[in-house]
Amino acid sequence: MHLSKTQCQQLLPASRADLITGCSDVSVDFPISESAGILIFESDGQNFIAPYVKSKGIQRAQSKDGVTAKLLSNSLPDGLRSTMHIGTYSHERFISVDQSNESVVLDESIIVKWQLTANKSLGAHKEEVLADNAFEYLPELLGNIYWNENLLASINKYIQGTTDGWTWCKEKAEENDLGMWLDNLALLTKEMHRCLEGLIHGDFHVGQILKEHHKDKFWVIDFEGDPLTNIAENSDLLHDIASMCASFFHVGAVAIKYGAEVDQIKEWVVQAESTFTAKYFGDKTFDVSALHSLMRTLENRELKYADKFLPQWRYAPEFAITYMEELGYGSN
């Protein structure tokens, strides 16, 4: 099957459509009915994954189409394999926040994360290592779907009654809350690094932390690493710490956008960073200048990410860069 450039773009999430620069031939088609299936097509050297439906042409499946539910309720098409037992699912809904991967909740019991491209997955390996080491802050890994050795989707237990970090942490900022939640987050981070055995999360920020309602019980998700590159990441733990601390600046930007008082939020950002790092490092010394320089470098990447995928997010790294420069981060 040959796909036009427009068809290829319609097969990706809208925020990722500009990754397609031309037409493509389908690498492989895994039909699950006469009008739906999973396509893998090549563009610019990458194999893109697309749950699809055929109605007026071919396009990416939406939640109303139930393609993911159908896939996991029947034997997988030849050529795909899964480490999860087949179930019976009838309802699906999409997670609306921007992600590199597209997440689908089935029957409010499992969450399926479709990868953007088909690759051998370091993220899947990390989750397996965490599960093997009994890391308690990871929603239970139920299985993965593979094409050859390439990960197409991962399947985890869905934790009901949780809020994503851009919501719960914004509330912490607005309430000037610098309490035990920061200690809990630091302890989660230390335990994650211990259980990862020399690996790092790679894209660690408050948006990857789910919080249960009415208590500071945290869960960490999405171990696929830097969304701007497929290059294997380094194993410097400071990268995760810098990324989390930089995200406090993003939270501050969101809170200000929604009416919070600027000076109070600026003070909260600095105190949140200080409390988190103090709890994480404890009595161990660390290079604060190196941390701040890395945070400043990460903001340049965050701005590139916003420009490429999420222009409406640009205000957050812009605020962070301005405030970090005001604080002298990265100036040494």
Secondary structure, 3 states (H helix, E strand, C coil): CEECHHHHHHCCCHHHHHHCCCCEEEEEEEECCCCEEEEEEEECCEEEEEEEEECCCEEECCHHHCHHHHHHCCCCCCCEEECCCCCCCCCEEECCCCCCCEEEEECCCEEEEEEEEEECCHHHHHHHHHHHCCCCCCCCEEEEEEECCEEEEEEEECCCCEECHHHHHHHHHHCCCCCHHHHHHHHHHHHHHHHHCCCCCCCCCHHHEEEECCCCCEEECCCCCCCCCCCCCCCCHHHHHHHHHHHHHHHHHHHHHCCCCHHHHHHHHHHHHHHHHHHHHCCCCCCHHHHHHHHHHHHHHHHHHHHHHCHHHCHHHHHHHHHHHHHCCCCC
